[in-house]
Amino acid sequence: MFYFKRMFCITVFTLLAGCTSNLTSNKNIDSTVTTTTWQNLVSMINTGNYQSVGQQHDKTVRLVLNNGQVFQAKEPKIDDVLQVIRDCSECSGKPFLTE
């Protein structure tokens, strides 16, 4: 139960931070979403150099890098990204969003 409360708090915090950062973000950064392979997205997650990871019901996983670039891929099965994050030592404390 503690895990879900923690994830809920992280999700709310991330959403609020995202809303405020959009007001002050640099408009010169390209905000397009780049589609990539699942393996490439997993490699990028494992670096830990990202702002947040989000999972959608259709198995689309979006990764926002520290520089603002956004990548997406389809996970093989729902919640595969959760295992990737759990196995990643660099991902501790990073925001994870889910629908």
C-alpha positions in Angstrom: 0.0 0.0 0.0 2.9 2.4 0.8 4.3 1.9 -2.7 1.0 3.0 -4.3 0.7 6.0 -2.0 4.3 7.0 -2.9 3.6 6.6 -6.6 0.5 8.6 -6.3 2.3 11.5 -4.6 5.1 11.3 -7.2 2.6 11.4 -10.0 0.8 14.4 -8.6 4.1 16.2 -8.0 5.3 15.5 -11.5 2.0 16.7 -13.0 2.2 19.9 -11.0 5.9 20.4 -11.9 5.1 19.8 -15.5 2.4 22.4 -15.6 4.6 25.1 -14.0 7.6 24.2 -16.2 5.5 24.6 -19.3 4.9 28.2 -18.3 8.7 28.9 -18.0 10.1 26.5 -20.6 12.3 27.5 -23.4 10.2 27.7 -26.5 13.2 26.9 -28.8 13.3 23.3 -27.6 11.7 20.9 -30.2 8.8 19.3 -28.3 8.0 16.7 -30.9 7.8 13.0 -29.9 10.3 10.7 -31.6 9.2 7.0 -32.0 11.9 4.5 -31.3 12.3 0.8 -30.6 11.5 -0.7 -27.2 15.1 -1.9 -26.8 16.4 1.7 -27.5 13.9 3.2 -25.0 15.0 0.6 -22.3 18.6 1.6 -22.9 17.8 5.3 -22.5 15.8 4.6 -19.3 18.7 2.6 -17.9 21.1 5.6 -18.1 18.9 7.4 -15.6 19.3 10.7 -17.5 15.6 11.5 -17.8 12.9 13.6 -16.2 10.0 11.2 -16.3 8.6 8.0 -17.8 4.9 7.5 -18.5 2.9 4.5 -19.5 -0.4 4.6 -21.3 -3.2 1.9 -21.6 -2.2 1.1 -25.2 1.3 0.1 -24.0 2.9 3.3 -25.3 5.7 4.4 -23.0 7.0 8.0 -23.2 10.3 9.1 -21.9 11.2 12.7 -21.3 15.0 13.3 -21.3 16.7 15.9 -19.1 17.2 18.1 -22.3 13.4 18.0 -23.0 13.5 15.5 -25.9 10.6 13.1 -25.8 10.8 9.5 -27.1 8.1 6.8 -27.2 7.9 3.1 -27.9 5.4 0.3 -27.5 6.3 -2.1 -24.6 5.9 -5.8 -25.5 3.3 -6.3 -22.7 1.7 -3.9 -20.3 3.8 -3.0 -17.2 7.1 -4.2 -18.8 8.4 -0.7 -18.1 7.8 -1.2 -14.4 10.2 -4.1 -14.3 12.8 -2.0 -16.3 12.6 0.8 -13.8 12.7 -1.6 -10.8 15.9 -3.2 -12.2 17.5 0.2 -12.9 19.9 1.4 -10.2 20.0 4.9 -11.8 16.2 5.3 -11.8 15.6 5.5 -8.0 13.3 8.4 -7.2 12.5 9.3 -10.8 8.9 10.1 -11.6 6.8 7.4 -13.2 3.3 8.2 -14.6 0.6 5.8 -15.6 -3.0 6.0 -16.8 
